[in-house]
Amino acid sequence: MNYEEMPDRLILNYRYLKIVMFEETKHLFEDRPYVIEQWHKDAYDMTNEETTSQVPCEAMCSSFRALFSLFTQSLFFGEHITKLMIREAVERYKDTIKILLTGHFQQEFPNVEIKRSLNEEKIKEVIDRDYIYSSMDMDFHLMRDIVTKKKEYKPSDTGYLTTEIIDNKGKVRGMAELRPNDANIPQLAADQQEMWLELIESTLSSLDEMTADLFDLITYLWMVSPRDNEGYIEFHSNDALRLRNLKKRTSKGRELDFREEDRFNIMKRVAALSSIWVSLGEQKIKVINAEEMEDNELYKFIDFQRMFEIGKIRVAYDKKSNEAKGIYAVQVKPTSILTPYLEGPNRSIGILDLKIFQYSHYTQREQKRLGRYLNLQWKIRTMRRSLQQPFKVATLLKVMDISSRYNGVQVRDKFENVLDELQKDDVIKSWKYTEEIDEEIIGKKGWVTSYWSKINVLILPNDSVVKENQKNLLSSSAVSYDEKIIAQATTMNDGHSLSIPYNSPWKTVQKETAVTVDYTNLVKGNVSFTKSQEIILSPETMKNMIDSLNVSIRQTASEIGIAHTTLSRYLRGENKRQNKNNDEKMLNWLKEKSIM
């Protein structure tokens, strides 16, 4: 029987049930051809054992057995199953299906799956919209900032390297300690433990602006991704490497993979984050006037907690020697010192520009630091309706932490160049001094402290930032999976339990499709649309329409409702993966403009 001719309401026997499950779910795993190939064999072949028993046999791959059990033992236990029932269940539980099969794929295809991130879809969403979500609480910002300042950590009476958490007004908010010796993970195998400890050894040297990027990325993923029953998500080195826009290795014109050195640099910073312990005093910020304290009082913060907990790790092994090559991914979760800022009714969530991740932590440190601070201020000032309130130069200089090796004139040049670059990259909308600079004073003794640093600067955010910050961001769960089904499926009646090391949805790659537009004869410049003409959404079609309307890419993107950088990448053909939502928006825009 041809599959397409199979009636939707036909009660399926065992042979047809396998085929229908395969045909209706294979589109979820189009990005895994090796899975589709194996499943096709399992679905269409019938062993002698299956013919006799009418149940999956041990020769079938575990992921397909788990899929079969999901439908027969969890979703439709004891029911007569039809093609329509399976199709509707796949549509409803597609993310749950991906979650449940993750562990099986990792076991069946370890050499391929080790290079895949479970967060591919979430990362692509970030790239498409050009920002992530982050806590915009000042205390959260201060804790993130301490992971960038390795020079601030000094030996203390506790035997650890310690630093104070100090706000912009000089108030001590808490303490932080580096405790690399407390970083053992008992559940790791000996060779994995050795690799992890090797990363831990470089804890102090790993504290920099890239570490702050990972702080933000991990906490973001924790907010938007499914977690296991202990609260862990998986963080893969690919997540950060893709956001940083690093190039993969190539050979003979063929793209290979990210460099192992780049992965190591990511993972050693994750290890550093897990080595930082923080005390804020009974889980609340305790403000102390440092000038009125005795030295030893600074160390009366005693309720230290680790910032991040590490669970299992995923290690790549050499296929020939079976030796561990490197850590690709880790289970990670923020502890209760951070979680109040990430979930619950009192959290304050704003947006953090993606460009901050892409600036170099070596050569554009000031851009990263100021960008984070301004994103924090945009949220606060949007809520307070004080966006026109200027900043003092001195405040911004302290945030940027420009090297002391620069003289006054160089500091001013650096300051203005950083703001110019942020404006050029659309991190900010505009900036200007609130008064004209008296150049006669510039260069005279003490001019930075007595004059220039006291001047005000007006810095405005882009309209899209204000619009987003006015929303109650992440007010509802972004995770679309069924916890009840997952719980049921972990103990299937046929004895095949599901392995779920990391609960996180997989990426579904959508096919590119042509869209038929049916309207009257239309002509816009060199773009012609006729009734019933099939229009294929493409960079060329979009570019022709933009040119014919004589509008800018920025204006077009604003009308469509996507980031202008996303549209620019699309027009240049640089988007490697399709975004169905963006395609629909662009198509609707084409329709609208074509009938004007």
C-alpha positions as CSV (number, residue, x, y, z in Angstrom):
1,M,0.0,0.0,0.0
2,N,1.3,3.5,-0.9
3,Y,1.8,5.5,2.2
4,E,-0.1,8.5,1.0
5,E,-3.1,6.3,0.1
6,M,-3.2,4.8,3.6
7,P,-6.6,5.9,5.1
8,D,-6.2,8.3,8.1
9,R,-8.6,6.4,10.2
10,L,-7.4,2.9,9.4
11,I,-6.6,0.9,12.6
12,L,-2.9,0.0,12.3
13,N,-1.4,-3.4,12.7
14,Y,2.1,-3.7,14.0
15,R,3.8,-3.5,10.5
16,Y,1.9,-0.4,9.5
17,L,2.2,1.2,12.9
18,K,6.0,1.2,12.6
19,I,5.8,2.7,9.1
20,V,3.4,5.4,10.1
21,M,5.5,6.4,13.2
22,F,8.5,6.8,11.0
23,E,6.8,8.7,8.2
24,E,5.1,11.1,10.6
25,T,8.1,11.8,12.8
26,K,11.0,11.9,10.3
27,H,10.5,15.6,9.5
28,L,11.5,16.3,13.1
29,F,15.0,14.9,12.5
30,E,15.7,16.1,8.9
31,D,19.0,17.5,10.3
32,R,20.0,14.0,11.3
33,P,20.2,11.9,8.1
34,Y,22.0,9.2,10.0
35,V,18.9,8.8,12.2
36,I,16.5,8.8,9.3
37,E,18.6,6.1,7.5
38,Q,18.5,3.8,10.5
39,W,14.9,4.4,11.3
40,H,13.8,3.7,7.7
41,K,15.4,0.3,8.0
42,D,13.8,-0.4,11.3
43,A,10.4,0.8,10.1
44,Y,10.2,-1.0,6.8
45,D,12.0,-4.3,7.7
46,M,10.3,-7.1,9.6
47,T,12.5,-9.7,11.3
48,N,11.3,-13.2,11.9
49,E,11.2,-12.3,15.6
50,E,8.9,-9.4,15.0
51,T,6.6,-11.4,12.7
52,T,6.1,-13.9,15.4
53,S,5.9,-11.6,18.5
54,Q,4.5,-8.4,16.8
55,V,6.7,-6.2,19.1
56,P,10.0,-4.4,18.6
57,C,13.1,-6.7,18.7
58,E,16.5,-6.1,20.3
59,A,18.0,-5.7,16.8
60,M,16.1,-2.5,16.4
61,C,17.9,0.7,17.4
62,S,17.0,1.9,20.9
63,S,15.7,5.3,19.7
64,F,13.1,3.8,17.5
65,R,12.1,1.3,20.2
66,A,11.7,4.3,22.5
67,L,9.6,6.1,19.9
68,F,7.4,3.0,19.5
69,S,7.0,2.7,23.3
70,L,6.1,6.4,23.6
71,F,3.1,6.0,21.3
72,T,1.9,2.5,22.4
73,Q,2.7,2.6,26.1
74,S,2.4,6.3,27.1
75,L,0.3,8.3,24.7
76,F,-2.2,5.6,23.5
77,F,-1.9,2.8,25.9
78,G,-4.5,0.1,25.3
79,E,-6.1,2.0,22.3
80,H,-6.5,1.2,18.7
81,I,-4.1,3.6,16.9
82,T,-4.7,5.3,13.6
83,K,-2.5,7.3,11.2
84,L,-4.5,10.5,12.1
85,M,-3.9,9.9,15.9
86,I,-0.1,9.7,15.3
87,R,0.0,12.7,13.1
88,E,-1.9,14.9,15.6
89,A,0.2,13.6,18.5
90,V,3.4,14.4,16.7
91,E,2.2,17.9,16.1
92,R,1.3,18.3,19.7
93,Y,4.3,16.6,21.3
94,K,7.0,17.3,18.8
95,D,9.3,19.1,21.3
96,T,8.6,16.4,23.9
97,I,9.6,13.7,21.3
98,K,12.9,15.4,20.6
99,I,13.7,15.7,24.3
100,L,12.9,12.0,25.0
101,L,15.1,10.7,22.2
102,T,18.1,12.9,22.9
103,G,19.9,10.4,25.2
104,H,19.4,7.6,22.7
105,F,20.9,9.6,19.9
106,Q,24.0,10.4,22.0
107,Q,24.4,6.7,22.8
108,E,23.8,5.4,19.2
109,F,25.8,8.1,17.3
110,P,28.3,9.4,19.9
111,N,30.9,10.7,17.4
112,V,28.4,12.8,15.6
113,E,26.1,13.9,18.5
114,I,29.1,15.1,20.6
115,K,29.4,18.0,18.2
116,R,25.7,19.0,18.4
117,S,24.3,21.4,20.9
118,L,20.9,20.8,22.4
119,N,20.4,24.6,22.3
120,E,20.7,25.0,18.6
121,E,17.2,26.4,18.2
122,K,17.6,28.9,21.1
123,I,20.9,30.1,19.8
124,K,19.5,30.6,16.3
125,E,16.6,32.7,17.8
126,V,19.2,34.9,19.5
127,I,21.2,35.4,16.3
128,D,18.0,36.2,14.4
129,R,16.8,38.8,16.9
130,D,20.3,40.2,17.8
131,Y,19.9,40.1,21.6
132,I,19.5,37.8,24.6
133,Y,17.4,38.2,27.7
134,S,19.2,39.0,31.0
135,S,18.4,40.1,34.5
136,M,18.6,43.9,34.8
137,D,19.0,43.9,38.5
138,M,22.0,46.0,39.7
139,D,23.1,43.3,42.2
140,F,23.1,40.7,39.3
141,H,25.2,43.1,37.3
142,L,27.7,43.5,40.1
143,M,28.1,39.7,40.5
144,R,28.6,39.4,36.8
145,D,31.2,42.2,36.9
146,I,33.4,40.4,39.5
147,V,34.1,37.5,37.1
148,T,35.9,40.0,34.8
149,K,38.4,41.4,37.4
150,K,41.1,38.9,38.2
151,K,43.4,41.6,39.4
152,E,40.9,42.4,42.2
153,Y,41.3,39.0,43.9
154,K,43.9,39.0,46.7
155,P,45.0,36.4,49.3
156,S,42.9,36.6,52.5
157,D,42.7,35.1,56.0
158,T,40.4,32.4,54.6
159,G,43.2,30.9,52.5
160,Y,41.3,31.8,49.3
161,L,41.7,34.6,46.8
162,T,39.0,37.0,47.7
163,T,37.5,40.3,46.5
164,E,34.8,42.7,47.6
165,I,31.7,43.3,45.6
166,I,31.5,47.0,45.5
167,D,28.8,49.2,43.8
168,N,29.3,52.4,41.9
169,K,28.9,54.4,45.1
170,G,31.7,52.6,46.8
171,K,29.4,50.5,49.0
172,V,30.5,46.9,49.9
173,R,27.6,44.6,48.7
174,G,29.3,41.3,49.5
175,M,32.3,39.1,49.0
176,A,33.6,36.6,46.4
177,E,36.1,33.9,46.7
178,L,37.9,31.6,44.3
179,R,37.7,28.0,45.5
180,P,39.1,25.8,42.7
181,N,39.9,23.0,45.1
182,D,36.1,22.6,45.8
183,A,35.4,21.8,42.1
184,N,35.5,18.0,42.1
185,I,32.5,16.3,40.4
186,P,32.1,12.9,42.1
187,Q,30.0,11.3,39.3
188,L,32.8,11.8,36.7
189,A,35.0,9.0,35.5
190,A,38.7,9.3,36.4
191,D,39.8,10.6,33.0
192,Q,36.9,13.1,32.9
193,Q,37.7,14.3,36.4
194,E,41.3,14.8,35.3
195,M,40.2,16.9,32.3
196,W,37.9,19.0,34.5
197,L,40.6,19.7,37.1
198,E,43.0,20.7,34.3
199,L,40.5,23.4,33.4
200,I,40.1,24.5,37.0
201,E,43.8,25.1,37.3
202,S,43.5,28.1,35.1
203,T,40.6,29.7,37.1
204,L,42.2,33.0,37.9
205,S,43.7,33.6,34.5
206,S,40.2,32.8,33.0
207,L,38.4,35.8,34.6
208,D,37.8,38.3,31.8
209,E,35.1,39.8,29.7
210,M,34.5,36.5,27.8
211,T,33.8,34.9,31.2
212,A,31.1,37.6,31.7
213,D,29.6,36.7,28.3
214,L,29.3,33.1,29.4
215,F,27.8,34.1,32.7
216,D,25.1,35.9,30.6
217,L,24.7,33.1,28.1
218,I,24.3,30.3,30.6
219,T,21.8,32.2,32.8
220,Y,19.8,33.1,29.6
221,L,19.7,29.5,28.5
222,W,18.7,28.4,32.0
223,M,15.7,30.8,31.8
224,V,14.5,29.6,28.3
225,S,15.4,25.9,28.2
226,P,14.0,22.8,29.7
227,R,15.8,21.5,32.8
228,D,16.2,18.0,34.2
229,N,14.7,17.1,37.5
230,E,17.7,18.5,39.3
231,G,17.5,21.8,37.6
232,Y,20.4,21.4,35.1
233,I,20.5,22.5,31.5
234,E,23.2,21.5,29.0
235,F,25.6,24.2,27.9
236,H,27.6,23.3,24.8
237,S,30.8,25.0,23.6
238,N,29.1,25.5,20.2
239,D,26.5,27.8,21.9
240,A,29.1,30.4,22.7
241,L,31.2,29.9,19.6
242,R,28.2,30.5,17.3
243,L,27.2,33.7,19.2
244,R,30.8,35.0,19.1
245,N,30.6,34.4,15.3
246,L,33.9,32.5,15.3
247,K,34.9,30.8,12.0
248,K,35.1,27.0,11.8
249,R,38.2,25.3,10.5
250,T,38.3,24.6,6.7
251,S,40.1,22.1,4.6
252,K,40.3,22.3,0.8
253,G,37.4,24.7,0.8
254,R,35.2,22.5,3.0
255,E,34.0,23.7,6.4
256,L,35.0,21.3,9.2
257,D,34.5,22.2,12.9
258,F,35.5,24.7,15.5
259,R,39.1,24.6,16.7
260,E,39.7,22.6,19.8
261,E,41.6,25.6,21.2
262,D,38.5,27.7,20.9
263,R,36.4,25.0,22.7
264,F,39.0,24.8,25.5
265,N,39.0,28.6,26.0
266,I,35.2,28.4,26.4
267,M,35.2,25.5,28.8
268,K,38.0,26.7,31.1
269,R,35.9,29.9,31.7
270,V,32.9,27.8,32.5
271,A,35.1,25.9,35.0
272,A,36.2,29.3,36.4
273,L,32.5,30.3,36.9
274,S,31.9,27.1,38.9
275,S,34.9,28.0,41.2
276,I,33.5,31.4,42.3
277,W,31.7,31.5,45.6
278,V,29.7,34.5,46.7
279,S,28.3,35.8,49.9
280,L,25.6,38.5,50.0
281,G,24.6,38.1,53.7
282,E,21.5,36.0,54.3
283,Q,20.6,36.0,50.7
284,K,20.0,39.7,50.8
285,I,22.3,42.5,49.7
286,K,24.0,43.9,52.8
287,V,25.2,47.5,52.3
288,I,28.1,48.4,54.5
289,N,30.0,51.7,54.6
290,A,33.6,50.6,54.0
291,E,35.1,53.8,55.4
292,E,33.6,53.1,58.8
293,M,34.6,49.5,59.1
294,E,37.6,47.7,60.6
295,D,39.5,45.7,58.1
296,N,38.5,42.3,59.6
297,E,34.8,43.2,59.4
298,L,35.1,42.9,55.6
299,Y,35.3,39.2,56.0
300,K,32.3,38.6,58.2
301,F,30.3,37.4,55.2
302,I,30.1,33.7,56.0
303,D,27.2,32.2,54.0
304,F,29.2,31.7,50.8
305,Q,27.6,29.8,47.9
306,R,28.9,28.6,44.7
307,M,27.6,30.7,41.7
308,F,27.2,27.7,39.4
309,E,26.9,24.0,39.9
310,I,28.3,21.5,37.4
311,G,26.7,18.1,36.8
312,K,27.7,15.6,34.1
313,I,30.1,16.5,31.2
314,R,30.2,15.3,27.6
315,V,33.6,14.4,26.4
316,A,34.8,13.6,22.9
317,Y,36.9,10.5,22.6
318,D,39.3,9.5,19.8
319,K,37.7,6.8,17.7
320,K,40.9,4.8,17.4
321,S,42.7,5.2,20.7
322,N,39.5,5.9,22.8
323,E,41.4,8.6,24.6
324,A,39.5,11.7,25.8
325,K,40.0,14.6,23.4
326,G,38.2,17.4,25.1
327,I,35.1,18.6,27.0
328,Y,32.4,19.7,24.6
329,A,29.4,20.2,26.9
330,V,28.5,20.4,30.6
331,Q,25.4,20.2,32.7
332,V,25.2,23.5,34.6
333,K,22.8,25.4,36.8
334,P,22.9,28.7,38.6
335,T,22.5,28.3,42.4
336,S,20.1,30.1,44.7
337,I,22.5,33.1,44.9
338,L,21.5,33.9,41.3
339,T,18.1,32.2,40.7
340,P,16.0,34.9,42.4
341,Y,17.1,37.3,39.7
342,L,16.2,34.8,36.9
343,E,12.8,33.5,37.9
344,G,9.8,34.5,40.0
345,P,7.5,37.5,40.1
346,N,10.2,40.0,41.3
347,R,12.7,39.5,38.5
348,S,13.5,42.3,36.1
349,I,14.3,41.0,32.6
350,G,15.7,43.2,29.8
351,I,17.6,42.7,26.6
352,L,21.4,42.4,26.1
353,D,22.7,43.3,22.6
354,L,24.3,40.4,20.8
355,K,27.0,42.7,19.5
356,I,28.4,42.7,23.1
357,F,29.2,39.0,22.7
358,Q,30.9,39.6,19.4
359,Y,33.2,42.3,20.5
360,S,36.7,41.0,21.2
361,H,37.5,40.6,24.9
362,Y,41.1,41.5,24.1
363,T,40.8,44.7,21.9
364,Q,37.2,45.8,22.6
365,R,37.0,45.3,26.3
366,E,35.6,48.8,26.9
367,Q,32.8,48.3,24.3
368,K,31.7,45.2,26.1
369,R,31.7,46.7,29.6
370,L,29.9,49.9,28.6
371,G,27.4,48.0,26.4
372,R,26.4,45.8,29.3
373,Y,26.0,48.7,31.6
374,L,24.0,50.7,29.2
375,N,21.7,47.8,28.5
376,L,21.1,47.6,32.3
377,Q,20.4,51.3,32.4
378,W,18.0,51.2,29.4
379,K,15.7,48.8,31.3
380,I,15.8,50.8,34.6
381,R,15.3,54.1,32.8
382,T,12.5,52.8,30.6
383,M,10.6,51.7,33.7
384,R,11.3,55.1,35.3
385,R,10.7,57.1,32.1
386,S,14.0,58.8,32.5
387,L,15.7,58.0,29.2
388,Q,16.7,61.7,28.8
389,Q,18.7,61.7,32.0
390,P,22.3,62.2,31.1
391,F,25.3,60.2,32.4
392,K,28.4,61.8,33.9
393,V,31.6,61.2,32.0
394,A,33.2,60.0,35.3
395,T,30.5,57.3,35.8
396,L,31.1,55.9,32.3
397,L,34.9,56.0,32.7
398,K,34.6,54.0,35.9
399,V,32.4,51.4,34.1
400,M,34.7,51.2,31.1
401,D,37.8,50.8,33.3
402,I,40.2,52.2,30.7
403,S,43.8,51.2,31.3
404,S,45.9,53.5,33.5
405,R,48.6,53.5,30.9
406,Y,46.7,56.1,28.8
407,N,47.2,59.8,29.4
408,G,44.3,62.2,29.6
409,V,44.0,63.0,25.9
410,Q,44.2,59.3,25.0
411,V,41.5,58.5,27.6
412,R,39.2,61.1,26.0
413,D,39.9,59.7,22.5
414,K,39.2,56.2,23.7
415,F,36.0,57.2,25.4
416,E,34.6,59.0,22.3
417,N,35.8,56.3,19.9
418,V,34.0,53.6,22.0
419,L,30.7,55.6,22.0
420,D,31.1,56.2,18.2
421,E,31.6,52.4,17.7
422,L,28.6,51.6,19.8
423,Q,26.5,54.0,17.7
424,K,27.9,52.6,14.4
425,D,27.0,49.1,15.5
426,D,23.5,50.1,16.6
427,V,24.1,49.2,20.3
428,I,23.1,52.8,21.0
429,K,21.0,55.2,18.9
430,S,23.0,58.4,19.5
431,W,25.3,60.2,22.0
432,K,26.4,63.8,22.6
433,Y,27.8,66.0,25.3
434,T,25.1,68.2,26.9
435,E,27.4,71.2,26.6
436,E,30.1,72.3,24.2
437,I,33.6,71.2,25.2
438,D,35.9,74.1,26.1
439,E,38.9,73.0,24.1
440,E,41.0,75.7,25.8
441,I,40.9,73.8,29.1
442,I,41.7,70.4,27.5
443,G,45.3,69.5,28.1
444,K,45.8,71.8,31.1
445,K,46.9,70.3,34.5
446,G,44.1,68.3,36.1
447,W,41.7,68.9,33.3
448,V,40.3,65.4,33.3
449,T,39.4,65.4,37.0
450,S,38.4,69.0,37.4
451,Y,36.6,69.6,34.2
452,W,35.9,66.9,31.6
453,S,34.9,64.0,33.9
454,K,32.2,66.3,35.4
455,I,30.6,66.9,32.0
456,N,27.3,65.1,31.2
457,V,26.7,62.9,28.2
458,L,23.3,62.1,26.7
459,I,23.1,58.5,25.4
460,L,19.9,57.3,23.9
461,P,18.9,53.7,23.1
462,N,17.3,52.5,19.9
463,D,13.6,52.6,19.7
464,S,13.4,48.8,19.5
465,V,15.2,48.5,22.8
466,V,12.7,50.8,24.5
467,K,9.8,48.9,23.0
468,E,11.1,45.5,24.2
469,N,12.0,46.8,27.7
470,Q,8.4,48.1,28.1
471,K,7.2,44.5,27.9
472,N,7.0,42.0,30.7
473,L,9.7,39.8,29.0
474,L,9.7,36.1,29.6
475,S,6.4,36.4,31.5
476,S,5.4,33.0,30.3
477,S,7.5,29.8,29.9
478,A,9.3,29.6,26.5
479,V,9.6,25.8,26.9
480,S,7.1,23.8,25.0
481,Y,7.3,20.2,26.3
482,D,5.0,18.0,28.4
483,E,6.5,17.1,31.8
484,K,3.8,14.6,32.4
485,I,4.5,12.7,29.2
486,I,8.2,12.7,30.0
487,A,7.6,11.3,33.4
488,Q,5.4,8.6,32.1
489,A,7.7,7.7,29.2
490,T,10.8,7.2,31.5
491,T,9.3,3.9,32.7
492,M,7.7,2.2,29.7
493,N,5.7,-1.0,30.2
494,D,7.9,-2.9,27.7
495,G,10.9,-2.5,29.9
496,H,12.8,-0.1,27.6
497,S,13.4,3.0,29.8
498,L,14.2,6.3,28.1
499,S,17.6,7.9,28.8
500,I,17.2,11.6,29.3
501,P,20.5,13.1,30.4
502,Y,19.5,16.6,29.3
503,N,16.0,17.8,28.8
504,S,16.2,20.3,25.9
505,P,14.3,20.6,22.6
506,W,16.1,19.9,19.3
507,K,16.2,22.1,16.3
508,T,13.7,21.4,13.5
509,V,15.0,22.4,10.1
510,Q,12.2,23.6,7.9
511,K,12.2,23.0,4.2
512,E,12.3,26.0,2.0
513,T,9.0,26.3,0.1
514,A,7.7,28.4,-2.7
515,V,4.6,30.4,-1.8
516,T,1.8,31.1,-4.2
517,V,0.4,34.6,-4.1
518,D,-2.9,35.3,-5.8
519,Y,-3.8,38.9,-6.6
520,T,-4.3,41.2,-9.5
521,N,-1.7,42.5,-12.0
522,L,0.9,44.5,-10.1
523,V,4.1,46.2,-11.2
524,K,6.6,47.9,-8.9
525,G,9.7,49.1,-10.8
526,N,11.4,46.0,-12.1
527,V,9.4,43.7,-9.9
528,S,6.3,42.3,-11.6
529,F,3.6,40.2,-10.0
530,T,0.7,38.8,-11.9
531,K,-2.4,36.9,-10.8
532,S,-1.7,33.3,-9.7
533,Q,2.0,33.8,-10.3
534,E,4.2,31.6,-8.0
535,I,6.5,33.8,-6.0
536,I,9.6,32.2,-4.4
537,L,10.8,34.2,-1.4
538,S,14.5,34.8,-2.0
539,P,17.1,37.4,-1.3
540,E,16.8,38.6,-4.9
541,T,13.0,39.1,-4.6
542,M,13.5,41.1,-1.4
543,K,16.3,43.2,-2.8
544,N,14.3,44.0,-6.0
545,M,11.4,45.1,-4.0
546,I,13.5,47.3,-1.7
547,D,15.2,48.9,-4.6
548,S,12.0,49.5,-6.4
549,L,10.5,51.3,-3.4
550,N,13.7,53.2,-2.8
551,V,13.7,52.5,0.9
552,S,16.6,51.6,3.2
553,I,17.3,48.2,4.7
554,R,16.8,49.6,8.1
555,Q,13.4,51.0,7.3
556,T,12.4,47.8,5.6
557,A,13.5,45.7,8.6
558,S,11.5,48.0,10.9
559,E,8.4,47.6,8.8
560,I,8.8,43.8,8.6
561,G,9.5,43.5,12.3
562,I,12.9,41.9,12.2
563,A,16.4,43.3,13.1
564,H,18.1,45.1,10.2
565,T,21.2,43.0,10.7
566,T,19.0,39.9,10.2
567,L,17.6,41.3,6.9
568,S,21.1,42.3,5.8
569,R,22.4,38.8,6.3
570,Y,19.4,37.4,4.4
571,L,20.0,39.7,1.5
572,R,23.7,38.8,1.4
573,G,22.8,35.1,1.5
574,E,24.6,34.6,4.8
575,N,21.8,32.8,6.7
576,K,22.8,29.2,6.8
577,R,19.5,28.1,8.3
578,Q,16.0,29.1,7.5
579,N,13.8,30.9,10.0
580,K,10.2,30.2,9.2
581,N,8.8,33.1,11.3
582,N,11.1,35.6,9.6
583,D,10.2,34.2,6.2
584,E,6.6,34.6,6.9
585,K,7.1,38.2,8.0
586,M,9.1,39.0,4.8
587,L,6.5,37.4,2.6
588,N,3.7,39.3,4.3
589,W,5.6,42.5,3.7
590,L,6.1,41.6,0.0
591,K,2.3,41.0,-0.3
592,E,1.5,44.4,1.4
593,K,4.0,46.3,-0.8
594,S,2.9,44.6,-4.0
595,I,-0.7,45.7,-3.7
596,M,0.1,49.4,-2.9
